[in-house]
């Protein structure tokens, strides 16, 4: 079969990592070969870029931030994601270009169209087959992270109005591409969300 590219998106604390783990275990149990990635940090080079863009204290110019994410994305797609898809494998990834459009385009007010075009150029037009958006009010996301944060994160540390713009940016993206996005309420139970994701993935695997 052709490869399948699935991404999980949402604000900080929305449960992406939990749902990714559940989905990967289910796919592997069903006999599929699954490659797991994330942005930033899905490759060795990406880990170095992740340290700079997420954990470095001090300002990074918004356009520089967007370009660092695009550089990580370009390398991840070229060296990890595209080769896996060509082998017919399934890639499950935590964050992709929609994160940049939401965080840098909307959150940093750089303009979503330009940020998207940079990422499409960097990845030679690669878009996911399915993007799962776990929607959660920005204040609730911060509350979920309060007890689990172990180190400084530049984006998590932003004020609620920043995260409010991010959420609005995500919902605008989903409304523009309803065929690619599956929008789920992150306040639902883990089991309910996982079941909805499995149902959509099953429909893609049987087409």
Backbone as a chain_set.jsonl record, in Angstrom:
{"seq": "XXXXXXXXXXXXXXXXXXXXXXXXXXXXXXXXXXXXXXXXXXXXXXXXXXXXXXXXXXXXXXXXXXXXXXXXXXXXXXXXXXXXXXXXXXXXXXXXXXXXXXXXXXXXXXXXXXXXXXXXXXXXXXXXXXXXXXXXXXXXXXXXXXXXXXXXXXXXXXXXXXXXXXXXXXXXXXXXXXXXXXXXXXXXXXXXXXXXXXXXXXXXXXX", "coords": {"N": [[0.837, -1.194, 0.0], [0.293, 2.381, -0.378], [2.192, 4.838, 1.426], [1.211, 6.438, 4.543], [0.589, 9.526, 5.955], [0.258, 10.972, 8.987], [-0.591, 13.576, 11.099], [-0.525, 15.181, 14.312], [-2.028, 17.877, 15.896], [-2.349, 20.877, 17.89], [-2.883, 23.03, 20.739], [-0.527, 23.657, 23.43], [-0.547, 21.155, 25.915], [-2.781, 19.816, 25.052], [-2.939, 17.083, 24.666], [-1.636, 15.653, 22.659], [0.667, 13.953, 22.625], [-0.146, 11.754, 24.169], [-2.29, 10.731, 22.612], [-0.94, 10.166, 20.264], [0.778, 8.088, 21.079], [-1.121, 6.088, 21.712], [-2.324, 5.674, 19.209], [-0.142, 4.789, 17.663], [0.536, 2.359, 18.964], [-1.805, 0.896, 18.447], [-1.773, 0.727, 15.617], [0.623, -0.671, 15.179], [0.042, -3.076, 16.452], [-1.855, -3.965, 14.701], [-0.287, -4.734, 12.65], [1.095, -2.939, 11.034], [3.925, -1.092, 9.821], [5.312, 1.486, 11.572], [6.496, 4.756, 11.659], [7.659, 7.095, 13.914], [7.61, 10.542, 14.511], [8.498, 13.981, 15.249], [8.045, 17.539, 15.538], [9.622, 20.463, 16.609], [12.609, 18.411, 16.238], [12.68, 15.751, 15.246], [14.787, 14.477, 14.088], [18.384, 13.903, 14.258], [19.727, 16.324, 13.713], [17.492, 17.923, 14.037], [17.068, 17.775, 16.801], [19.066, 19.425, 17.789], [18.256, 21.864, 16.713], [15.823, 22.073, 18.022], [16.577, 22.557, 20.673], [17.557, 25.131, 20.397], [15.339, 26.65, 19.451], [13.224, 26.182, 21.209], [14.138, 25.983, 23.89], [16.133, 27.794, 24.423], [17.038, 30.567, 26.302], [16.099, 33.987, 26.146], [15.519, 36.415, 23.544], [14.31, 35.53, 20.303], [14.146, 36.612, 17.06], [10.963, 36.908, 15.5], [10.751, 36.169, 12.692], [13.14, 34.818, 12.334], [12.703, 32.703, 14.084], [10.57, 31.384, 12.756], [11.927, 30.539, 10.467], [13.817, 28.792, 11.502], [12.181, 26.701, 12.384], [11.218, 25.936, 9.852], [13.567, 25.016, 8.668], [14.176, 22.788, 10.252], [11.928, 21.282, 9.567], [12.256, 20.86, 6.805], [14.519, 19.185, 6.752], [13.642, 16.99, 8.256], [11.498, 15.988, 6.695], [12.83, 15.353, 4.3], [14.767, 13.451, 5.05], [13.628, 11.562, 6.731], [10.69, 11.341, 6.837], [9.617, 11.361, 4.097], [11.171, 9.225, 2.874], [10.182, 7.043, 4.414], [7.452, 7.03, 3.722], [7.654, 6.423, 1.016], [8.462, 3.833, 1.225], [6.131, 2.681, 1.871], [5.252, 2.877, 4.476], [3.705, 3.913, 7.606], [3.583, 7.143, 8.868], [3.506, 8.761, 11.905], [3.195, 11.792, 13.326], [4.05, 14.292, 15.669], [3.063, 17.434, 15.467], [3.382, 19.666, 12.66], [3.567, 21.551, 9.629], [1.266, 23.05, 10.082], [1.452, 23.836, 12.701], [3.405, 25.848, 12.573], [2.063, 27.763, 11.023], [0.008, 28.391, 12.787], [1.353, 29.088, 15.232], [3.597, 30.799, 14.578], [2.554, 32.255, 12.401], [-0.101, 33.121, 13.231], [0.111, 33.41, 16.097], [2.561, 34.873, 16.451], [1.949, 36.843, 14.742], [2.853, 37.022, 12.083], [1.69, 36.436, 9.703], [-0.181, 34.065, 8.188], [-0.21, 32.99, 5.548], [2.294, 33.526, 4.329], [4.04, 32.141, 6.056], [3.124, 29.531, 5.716], [3.732, 29.157, 2.984], [6.529, 29.21, 3.044], [7.039, 26.829, 4.431], [5.886, 24.947, 2.704], [7.55, 25.231, 0.503], [9.941, 24.391, 1.707], [9.427, 21.693, 2.152], [8.872, 20.637, -0.262], [6.186, 20.711, -0.998], [4.829, 18.843, 0.613], [2.021, 17.517, 2.212], [0.034, 16.356, 4.972], [-1.883, 13.258, 5.017], [-3.845, 13.067, 6.871], [-4.771, 15.282, 9.405], [-4.981, 15.572, 12.767], [-6.631, 17.621, 14.904], [-6.497, 18.609, 18.125], [-8.548, 20.314, 19.973], [-8.44, 22.832, 22.37], [-9.238, 25.118, 24.927], [-7.122, 27.889, 25.522], [-6.463, 28.614, 28.206], [-7.134, 26.336, 29.653], [-5.285, 24.56, 28.614], [-2.89, 25.588, 29.614], [-3.297, 25.164, 32.333], [-3.255, 22.372, 32.438], [-0.589, 21.923, 31.895], [0.746, 22.994, 34.03], [1.499, 21.429, 36.256], [3.202, 19.606, 35.148], [5.351, 20.688, 33.812], [8.788, 20.662, 33.26], [11.029, 21.968, 32.357], [12.175, 25.083, 31.004], [10.183, 26.421, 28.418], [9.937, 28.208, 25.531], [7.614, 28.804, 24.032], [5.456, 27.764, 25.518], [5.627, 29.466, 27.639], [4.512, 31.825, 26.842], [1.998, 34.446, 26.974], [-1.595, 34.238, 27.689], [-3.05, 35.532, 25.652], [-1.497, 35.237, 23.38], [-1.624, 32.439, 23.056], [-4.324, 32.248, 22.651], [-4.581, 33.425, 20.1], [-3.192, 31.511, 18.684], [-4.859, 29.251, 18.946], [-7.152, 30.182, 17.585], [-6.024, 30.462, 15.071], [-5.483, 27.795, 14.396], [-8.117, 26.739, 14.253], [-9.114, 28.179, 12.13], [-7.524, 27.186, 10.048], [-8.408, 24.517, 10.016], [-11.075, 24.861, 9.266], [-10.72, 25.717, 6.674], [-9.694, 23.514, 5.365], [-11.401, 21.045, 5.518], [-11.447, 18.398, 4.669], [-8.935, 17.344, 5.176], [-8.5, 17.762, 7.891], [-9.291, 16.514, 11.147], [-11.166, 17.524, 13.653], [-11.19, 17.511, 17.107], [-12.603, 17.598, 20.38], [-10.558, 18.344, 22.933], [-11.221, 18.067, 25.574], [-12.733, 15.835, 25.88], [-12.883, 12.339, 26.906], [-9.883, 10.355, 27.073], [-10.239, 7.871, 25.849], [-12.496, 8.276, 24.206], [-11.558, 10.171, 22.376], [-9.422, 8.744, 21.228], [-10.826, 6.663, 20.004], [-12.259, 8.047, 18.008], [-10.166, 8.953, 16.419], [-9.073, 6.493, 15.572], [-11.216, 5.529, 14.029], [-11.264, 7.335, 11.858], [-8.699, 6.895, 10.792], [-8.87, 4.199, 10.097], [-10.685, 4.377, 7.991], [-9.097, 5.6, 6.086], [-7.159, 3.684, 5.675], [-8.52, 1.689, 4.379], [-9.204, 2.62, 1.935]], "CA": [[0.0, 0.0, 0.0], [1.011, 3.642, -0.312], [2.393, 5.291, 2.791], [0.183, 7.297, 5.128], [1.208, 10.56, 6.78], [-0.72, 11.448, 9.962], [-0.019, 14.527, 12.053], [-1.363, 15.611, 15.432], [-1.831, 19.289, 16.166], [-3.13, 21.431, 18.981], [-2.139, 23.853, 21.67], [0.221, 22.969, 24.482], [-1.388, 20.531, 26.92], [-4.016, 19.272, 24.461], [-2.94, 15.62, 24.706], [-1.105, 15.083, 21.415], [1.588, 12.852, 22.875], [-0.938, 10.61, 24.627], [-3.026, 10.162, 21.489], [0.046, 9.597, 19.337], [1.206, 6.791, 21.624], [-2.228, 5.131, 21.573], [-2.482, 5.377, 17.783], [1.005, 3.992, 17.214], [0.398, 1.003, 19.499], [-2.899, 0.232, 17.725], [-1.327, 0.43, 14.258], [1.643, -1.725, 15.223], [-0.658, -4.317, 16.785], [-2.547, -4.386, 13.482], [0.703, -5.245, 11.712], [1.68, -1.9, 10.195], [5.201, -0.498, 10.207], [5.024, 2.882, 11.91], [7.613, 5.648, 11.978], [7.198, 8.176, 14.787], [8.455, 11.728, 14.426], [7.954, 15.172, 15.899], [8.662, 18.812, 15.164], [10.965, 20.192, 16.107], [13.363, 17.375, 16.94], [12.463, 14.396, 14.763], [16.053, 13.944, 13.595], [19.524, 14.325, 15.079], [19.848, 17.764, 13.505], [16.315, 18.538, 14.616], [17.228, 17.902, 18.245], [19.864, 20.622, 18.028], [17.401, 23.017, 16.421], [14.81, 22.132, 19.079], [17.176, 23.219, 21.826], [17.653, 26.559, 20.12], [14.082, 27.354, 19.225], [12.291, 26.01, 22.324], [14.677, 26.036, 25.246], [17.105, 28.871, 24.587], [16.491, 31.764, 26.948], [16.413, 35.185, 25.39], [14.667, 36.645, 22.386], [14.612, 35.132, 18.933], [13.282, 37.39, 16.175], [9.892, 36.037, 14.995], [11.045, 35.592, 11.382], [14.2, 33.834, 12.539], [12.043, 31.544, 14.687], [9.842, 30.681, 11.701], [12.872, 29.904, 9.548], [14.412, 27.634, 12.194], [11.2, 25.618, 12.27], [11.18, 25.479, 8.463], [14.787, 24.244, 8.427], [13.946, 21.484, 10.888], [10.893, 20.584, 8.789], [12.845, 20.446, 5.533], [15.413, 18.046, 6.977], [12.829, 15.874, 8.731], [10.766, 15.416, 5.571], [13.752, 14.804, 3.301], [15.586, 12.328, 5.513], [12.895, 10.596, 7.56], [9.281, 11.129, 6.509], [9.398, 10.954, 2.705], [11.653, 7.859, 2.638], [9.265, 6.076, 5.029], [6.237, 6.971, 2.916], [7.986, 5.718, -0.226], [8.524, 2.4, 1.568], [4.777, 2.231, 2.182], [5.046, 2.849, 5.919], [2.849, 4.955, 8.181], [4.29, 8.117, 9.705], [2.685, 9.481, 12.88], [4.076, 12.881, 13.726], [3.595, 15.332, 16.588], [3.223, 18.757, 14.879], [3.917, 19.817, 11.314], [3.541, 22.942, 9.169], [0.13, 23.782, 10.661], [1.935, 24.468, 13.93], [4.07, 27.107, 12.231], [1.052, 28.728, 10.599], [-0.725, 28.817, 13.981], [2.196, 29.715, 16.251], [4.33, 31.955, 14.048], [1.672, 33.056, 11.563], [-1.137, 33.778, 14.039], [0.608, 33.792, 17.417], [3.565, 35.942, 16.305], [1.353, 37.809, 13.824], [3.688, 37.162, 10.888], [0.88, 36.2, 8.508], [-0.203, 32.627, 7.96], [0.055, 32.597, 4.161], [3.733, 33.524, 4.088], [4.643, 31.055, 6.832], [2.75, 28.287, 5.034], [4.485, 29.047, 1.736], [7.908, 28.844, 3.398], [7.055, 25.403, 4.785], [5.616, 24.149, 1.505], [8.799, 25.233, -0.261], [10.934, 23.584, 2.427], [9.067, 20.275, 2.132], [8.478, 20.292, -1.641], [4.739, 20.584, -1.097], [4.3, 17.703, 1.363], [0.929, 17.726, 3.156], [-0.409, 15.093, 5.578], [-3.15, 12.656, 4.594], [-4.788, 13.36, 7.949], [-4.287, 16.104, 10.512], [-5.879, 15.537, 13.922], [-6.512, 18.827, 15.716], [-7.076, 18.484, 19.46], [-8.895, 21.692, 20.294], [-8.561, 23.081, 23.81], [-9.103, 26.527, 25.29], [-5.74, 28.158, 25.906], [-6.295, 28.614, 29.662], [-7.168, 24.942, 30.098], [-4.011, 23.952, 28.241], [-1.858, 26.018, 30.569], [-3.562, 24.489, 33.602], [-2.787, 20.991, 32.321], [0.871, 21.897, 31.874], [1.323, 23.618, 35.225], [2.107, 20.453, 37.167], [4.091, 18.686, 34.448], [6.474, 21.381, 33.185], [10.049, 20.339, 33.915], [12.068, 22.898, 31.933], [11.683, 26.271, 30.309], [9.755, 26.291, 27.028], [9.672, 29.575, 25.09], [6.242, 28.984, 23.561], [4.54, 27.542, 26.636], [5.728, 30.596, 28.566], [3.813, 33.002, 26.313], [0.76, 34.826, 27.665], [-2.815, 33.622, 27.173], [-3.517, 36.128, 24.398], [-0.73, 34.568, 22.325], [-2.185, 31.103, 22.846], [-5.649, 32.445, 22.072], [-4.39, 33.625, 18.664], [-2.788, 30.208, 18.136], [-6.059, 28.413, 18.829], [-7.972, 30.712, 16.499], [-5.345, 30.136, 13.826], [-5.726, 26.372, 14.122], [-9.508, 26.526, 13.851], [-9.247, 28.739, 10.78], [-6.916, 26.209, 9.142], [-9.29, 23.353, 9.922], [-12.256, 25.244, 8.501], [-10.339, 25.872, 5.272], [-9.372, 22.198, 4.788], [-12.136, 20.046, 6.314], [-11.146, 17.04, 4.227], [-7.669, 16.887, 5.785], [-8.523, 17.905, 9.35], [-10.264, 15.926, 12.064], [-11.14, 18.385, 14.843], [-11.763, 16.826, 18.259], [-12.602, 18.353, 21.628], [-9.536, 17.756, 23.803], [-11.777, 17.859, 26.91], [-13.339, 14.505, 25.928], [-12.027, 11.33, 27.523], [-8.811, 9.807, 26.235], [-10.796, 6.767, 25.071], [-13.386, 8.824, 23.179], [-10.716, 10.789, 21.352], [-8.685, 7.678, 20.536], [-11.772, 5.954, 19.15], [-12.553, 8.878, 16.845], [-8.981, 8.93, 15.562], [-8.996, 5.167, 14.947], [-12.251, 5.41, 13.006], [-10.846, 8.063, 10.66], [-7.535, 6.225, 10.217], [-9.367, 2.968, 9.457], [-11.295, 4.727, 6.704], [-8.012, 5.883, 5.147], [-6.439, 2.436, 5.396], [-9.338, 0.788, 3.557], [-9.531, 3.241, 0.644]], "C": [[0.871, 1.243, 0.0], [1.156, 4.047, 1.147], [1.283, 6.227, 3.229], [0.864, 8.245, 6.107], [0.137, 11.187, 7.662], [-0.021, 12.409, 10.921], [-1.029, 14.864, 13.138], [-0.999, 17.036, 15.782], [-2.691, 19.719, 17.343], [-2.253, 22.262, 19.879], [-1.403, 23.013, 22.7], [-0.738, 22.423, 25.53], [-2.646, 19.889, 26.382], [-4.053, 17.746, 24.406], [-2.404, 14.94, 23.46], [-0.237, 13.865, 21.658], [0.845, 11.593, 23.313], [-1.64, 9.939, 23.463], [-2.094, 9.573, 20.441], [0.484, 8.214, 19.799], [0.123, 5.726, 21.434], [-2.384, 4.703, 20.118], [-1.355, 4.489, 17.275], [0.891, 2.555, 17.7], [-0.681, 0.229, 18.746], [-2.472, -0.167, 16.316], [-0.307, -0.698, 14.237], [1.014, -3.074, 15.557], [-1.398, -4.868, 15.575], [-1.584, -4.832, 12.385], [1.356, -4.217, 10.81], [3.05, -1.47, 10.734], [4.99, 0.996, 10.391], [6.323, 3.601, 12.254], [7.052, 6.815, 12.781], [8.17, 9.347, 14.667], [7.794, 12.878, 15.163], [8.664, 16.395, 15.332], [8.508, 19.806, 16.307], [11.588, 19.004, 16.833], [13.164, 15.967, 16.466], [13.709, 13.72, 14.236], [17.174, 14.412, 14.519], [19.761, 15.827, 14.943], [18.681, 18.5, 14.151], [16.404, 18.716, 16.121], [18.055, 19.138, 18.602], [19.041, 21.879, 17.777], [16.326, 23.188, 17.485], [15.348, 22.85, 20.313], [17.226, 24.727, 21.625], [16.286, 27.228, 20.162], [13.101, 27.24, 20.393], [12.891, 26.322, 23.685], [15.742, 27.104, 25.472], [16.429, 30.069, 25.238], [16.961, 33.008, 26.19], [15.576, 35.253, 24.128], [15.218, 35.996, 21.123], [13.646, 35.916, 18.053], [12.222, 36.475, 15.56], [10.175, 35.415, 13.637], [12.166, 34.563, 11.472], [13.622, 32.556, 13.132], [11.325, 30.721, 13.628], [10.785, 29.936, 10.772], [13.586, 28.72, 10.198], [13.462, 26.448, 12.133], [11.154, 25.064, 10.852], [12.414, 24.645, 8.129], [14.674, 22.85, 9.034], [12.984, 20.644, 10.053], [11.463, 20.055, 7.478], [13.693, 19.197, 5.713], [14.634, 16.81, 7.411], [12.092, 15.193, 7.575], [11.714, 14.72, 4.61], [14.436, 13.524, 3.765], [14.816, 11.248, 6.267], [11.487, 10.307, 7.039], [9.094, 10.624, 5.085], [9.958, 9.561, 2.417], [10.733, 6.794, 3.231], [8.0, 5.921, 4.2], [6.489, 6.227, 1.609], [8.128, 4.215, -0.003], [7.147, 1.836, 1.897], [4.465, 2.174, 3.655], [4.125, 3.985, 6.361], [3.702, 5.857, 9.068], [3.27, 8.815, 10.598], [3.58, 10.55, 13.494], [3.364, 13.888, 14.618], [4.02, 16.683, 16.021], [3.835, 18.701, 13.469], [3.717, 21.284, 10.909], [2.363, 23.743, 9.72], [0.507, 24.439, 11.98], [2.601, 25.803, 13.634], [3.068, 28.164, 11.807], [0.3, 29.274, 11.817], [0.156, 29.604, 14.949], [2.945, 30.939, 15.729], [3.428, 32.861, 13.205], [0.654, 33.837, 12.369], [-0.587, 34.278, 15.369], [1.587, 34.954, 17.358], [3.114, 37.034, 15.329], [2.274, 38.072, 12.625], [2.87, 37.036, 9.605], [0.956, 34.742, 8.103], [0.175, 32.207, 6.555], [1.55, 32.519, 3.879], [4.419, 32.381, 4.822], [4.341, 29.715, 6.176], [3.568, 28.097, 3.757], [5.94, 28.675, 1.99], [8.003, 27.351, 3.679], [6.792, 24.525, 3.571], [6.843, 24.105, 0.595], [9.827, 24.309, 0.388], [10.677, 22.091, 2.289], [8.663, 19.783, 0.74], [6.99, 19.939, -1.722], [4.102, 19.458, -0.313], [3.205, 18.134, 2.34], [0.508, 16.376, 3.737], [-1.678, 14.565, 4.911], [-4.242, 12.959, 5.613], [-4.096, 14.225, 8.994], [-5.344, 16.101, 11.604], [-5.609, 16.78, 14.76], [-7.251, 18.615, 17.029], [-7.301, 19.896, 19.995], [-9.131, 21.859, 21.79], [-8.382, 24.566, 24.067], [-7.723, 26.761, 25.879], [-5.517, 28.132, 27.421], [-6.287, 27.201, 30.21], [-5.863, 24.239, 29.769], [-2.913, 24.327, 29.211], [-2.05, 25.344, 31.919], [-3.059, 23.047, 33.559], [-1.273, 20.901, 32.409], [1.504, 22.325, 33.184], [2.054, 22.626, 36.109], [3.144, 19.569, 36.495], [5.314, 19.355, 33.842], [7.75, 21.113, 33.958], [11.183, 21.259, 33.486], [11.43, 24.019, 31.138], [11.347, 25.962, 28.856], [9.288, 27.672, 26.565], [8.219, 29.796, 24.702], [5.232, 28.776, 24.681], [4.515, 28.747, 27.569], [4.994, 31.843, 28.076], [2.481, 33.215, 27.045], [-0.458, 34.203, 26.98], [-3.288, 34.227, 25.858], [-2.767, 35.553, 23.205], [-1.355, 33.216, 22.008], [-3.617, 31.171, 22.322], [-5.578, 32.656, 20.57], [-3.998, 32.312, 17.987], [-4.007, 29.321, 17.925], [-6.945, 28.883, 17.678], [-7.355, 30.395, 15.144], [-5.557, 28.691, 13.424], [-7.146, 26.147, 13.595], [-9.779, 27.098, 12.459], [-8.662, 27.782, 9.743], [-7.842, 25.015, 8.926], [-10.535, 23.662, 9.098], [-11.956, 25.344, 7.013], [-10.062, 24.536, 4.595], [-10.084, 21.089, 5.569], [-11.854, 18.61, 5.895], [-9.886, 16.474, 4.852], [-7.747, 16.869, 7.304], [-9.621, 17.067, 9.998], [-10.155, 16.721, 13.357], [-11.877, 17.689, 15.979], [-11.639, 17.702, 19.502], [-11.645, 17.665, 22.602], [-10.03, 17.55, 25.227], [-12.463, 16.501, 27.03], [-12.38, 13.512, 26.563], [-10.976, 10.859, 26.539], [-9.358, 8.73, 25.311], [-11.694, 7.259, 23.936], [-12.58, 9.417, 22.028], [-9.99, 9.718, 20.545], [-9.598, 6.913, 19.586], [-12.104, 6.729, 17.889], [-11.378, 8.902, 15.875], [-8.866, 7.593, 14.847], [-10.005, 5.035, 13.815], [-11.832, 6.126, 11.729], [-9.657, 7.37, 9.989], [-7.954, 4.935, 9.509], [-9.959, 3.263, 8.094], [-10.217, 5.036, 5.655], [-7.265, 4.609, 4.742], [-7.209, 1.518, 4.46], [-9.706, 1.396, 2.205], [-8.399, 3.032, -0.355]], "O": [[2.053, 1.175, 0.338], [0.355, 3.657, 1.996], [0.519, 6.742, 2.412], [1.62, 7.816, 6.979], [-0.777, 11.848, 7.169], [1.023, 12.081, 11.485], [-2.238, 14.835, 12.908], [0.173, 17.372, 15.947], [-3.629, 19.028, 17.739], [-1.026, 22.208, 19.795], [-1.633, 21.81, 22.821], [-1.636, 23.131, 25.986], [-3.499, 19.458, 27.157], [-5.105, 17.172, 24.124], [-2.689, 13.765, 23.228], [-0.384, 12.851, 20.975], [1.175, 10.491, 22.875], [-1.597, 8.716, 23.333], [-2.434, 8.579, 19.798], [0.551, 7.279, 19.001], [0.419, 4.597, 21.042], [-2.554, 3.519, 19.825], [-1.599, 3.538, 16.533], [1.126, 1.624, 16.929], [-0.504, -0.949, 18.44], [-2.774, -1.272, 15.866], [-0.364, -1.579, 13.379], [1.411, -4.099, 15.003], [-1.553, -6.08, 15.432], [-2.015, -5.259, 11.314], [2.103, -4.585, 9.904], [3.292, -1.485, 11.941], [4.544, 1.687, 9.476], [7.135, 3.111, 13.039], [6.08, 7.448, 12.369], [9.388, 9.171, 14.714], [6.666, 12.759, 15.641], [9.734, 16.295, 14.732], [7.433, 19.968, 16.885], [11.144, 18.634, 17.919], [13.454, 15.036, 17.218], [13.697, 12.52, 13.964], [16.956, 15.204, 15.436], [19.972, 16.52, 15.939], [18.857, 19.566, 14.74], [15.88, 19.687, 16.666], [17.778, 19.814, 19.593], [19.12, 22.843, 18.537], [15.955, 24.314, 17.819], [14.646, 23.657, 20.924], [16.973, 25.501, 22.548], [16.103, 28.247, 20.827], [12.236, 28.101, 20.557], [12.207, 26.874, 24.548], [16.201, 27.293, 26.599], [15.38, 30.526, 24.785], [18.075, 33.057, 25.669], [14.996, 34.254, 23.7], [16.429, 35.927, 20.912], [12.438, 35.882, 18.288], [12.55, 35.367, 15.137], [9.873, 34.239, 13.436], [12.145, 33.553, 10.768], [14.001, 31.454, 12.734], [11.453, 29.497, 13.599], [10.481, 28.826, 10.337], [13.924, 27.751, 9.517], [13.881, 25.322, 11.864], [11.061, 23.851, 10.666], [12.316, 23.669, 7.386], [15.035, 21.857, 8.402], [13.197, 19.448, 9.858], [11.178, 18.922, 7.089], [13.601, 18.258, 4.922], [14.94, 15.7, 6.974], [12.066, 13.965, 7.488], [11.43, 13.613, 4.154], [14.66, 12.614, 2.967], [15.312, 10.132, 6.422], [11.133, 9.147, 6.825], [8.481, 9.577, 4.876], [9.277, 8.769, 1.765], [10.525, 5.749, 2.614], [7.524, 4.804, 3.995], [5.627, 5.481, 1.146], [7.938, 3.422, -0.924], [7.013, 0.643, 2.171], [3.517, 1.501, 4.061], [3.812, 4.891, 5.589], [4.452, 5.376, 9.918], [2.294, 9.387, 10.113], [4.602, 10.24, 14.107], [2.227, 14.283, 14.356], [5.196, 17.043, 16.084], [4.658, 17.846, 13.142], [3.702, 22.163, 11.771], [2.437, 24.968, 9.818], [-0.048, 25.476, 12.343], [2.391, 26.78, 14.354], [3.197, 29.33, 12.181], [-0.008, 30.464, 11.881], [-0.243, 30.663, 15.432], [2.931, 31.994, 16.363], [3.524, 34.085, 13.284], [0.541, 35.054, 12.228], [-0.792, 35.436, 15.73], [1.466, 35.911, 18.123], [3.817, 38.023, 15.122], [2.446, 39.218, 12.209], [3.307, 37.476, 8.542], [2.015, 34.243, 7.723], [0.817, 31.171, 6.375], [2.021, 31.562, 3.264], [5.291, 31.72, 4.259], [5.218, 28.856, 6.091], [4.042, 26.995, 3.482], [6.523, 27.904, 1.227], [8.933, 26.685, 3.223], [7.41, 23.471, 3.423], [7.14, 23.074, -0.01], [10.501, 23.54, -0.297], [11.621, 21.301, 2.308], [8.178, 18.663, 0.582], [6.592, 19.002, -2.415], [2.936, 19.138, -0.546], [3.423, 19.0, 3.187], [0.617, 15.355, 3.058], [-2.445, 15.323, 4.319], [-5.414, 13.09, 5.263], [-2.976, 13.934, 9.414], [-6.464, 16.567, 11.398], [-4.502, 16.973, 15.265], [-8.472, 18.462, 17.05], [-6.364, 20.576, 20.413], [-9.915, 21.129, 22.396], [-7.491, 25.201, 23.503], [-7.214, 25.938, 26.64], [-4.471, 27.666, 27.872], [-5.525, 26.892, 31.127], [-5.384, 23.416, 30.549], [-2.097, 23.487, 29.591], [-1.074, 24.992, 32.58], [-2.499, 22.557, 34.54], [-0.732, 19.927, 32.931], [2.679, 22.048, 33.424], [3.113, 22.94, 36.653], [3.888, 18.859, 37.173], [6.231, 18.664, 33.399], [7.798, 21.312, 35.172], [12.202, 21.333, 34.172], [10.299, 23.91, 30.665], [12.127, 25.321, 28.151], [8.357, 28.241, 27.136], [7.647, 30.844, 25.0], [4.26, 29.524, 24.788], [3.502, 29.019, 28.213], [4.868, 32.816, 28.819], [1.924, 32.296, 27.646], [-0.373, 33.709, 25.855], [-3.866, 33.524, 25.03], [-3.345, 35.397, 22.129], [-1.588, 32.885, 20.845], [-4.071, 30.26, 21.629], [-6.413, 32.133, 19.832], [-4.415, 32.032, 16.863], [-4.172, 28.714, 16.867], [-7.43, 28.071, 16.891], [-8.066, 30.097, 14.184], [-5.783, 28.392, 12.252], [-7.341, 25.444, 12.603], [-10.585, 26.554, 11.705], [-9.246, 27.591, 8.676], [-8.035, 24.561, 7.798], [-10.996, 22.824, 8.323], [-12.828, 25.089, 6.182], [-10.181, 24.43, 3.375], [-9.424, 20.276, 6.216], [-12.011, 17.694, 6.703], [-9.774, 15.263, 5.04], [-7.111, 16.028, 7.939], [-10.724, 16.933, 9.467], [-9.163, 16.606, 14.077], [-13.043, 17.319, 15.838], [-10.677, 18.456, 19.647], [-11.893, 16.542, 23.039], [-9.336, 16.921, 26.025], [-12.75, 16.05, 28.139], [-11.198, 13.809, 26.738], [-11.156, 10.951, 25.324], [-8.997, 8.669, 24.136], [-11.654, 6.718, 22.831], [-12.885, 9.191, 20.857], [-9.949, 9.782, 19.316], [-9.185, 6.554, 18.483], [-12.221, 6.142, 16.813], [-11.566, 8.875, 14.659], [-8.592, 7.554, 13.648], [-9.687, 4.49, 12.758], [-12.018, 5.597, 10.633], [-9.608, 7.268, 8.763], [-7.44, 4.623, 8.435], [-9.765, 2.5, 7.148], [-10.408, 4.761, 4.47], [-6.801, 4.481, 3.61], [-6.613, 0.657, 3.812], [-10.425, 0.781, 1.419], [-8.491, 3.484, -1.496]]}, "num_chains": 1, "name": "protein.A"}
